[in-house]
Amino acid sequence: MSNYSVKTEVFEGPFDLLLDLVSRQKLDINAISLTEITDNYIEHIEQMKENELVKFRGEKTSIPACSS
């Protein structure tokens, strides 16, 4: 998750840093839109799934056919 970044009106940066700031009370959790962060994270996960599928398809098509 460390490569996932968040961009909102009050914060822009790595998700891990956002969690750290909230947990140390350096950033008020009410100042950020959890809905926006959640929606963006779901999009990020979907994109990761799509990238893996494309990668898998590429690997699958690169296997040479065996002749008998």
Beta strands, then each sheet from edge to edge (+ up, - down):
strand 1: 5-7
strand 2: 12-14
sheet 1: 1+ 2-
end
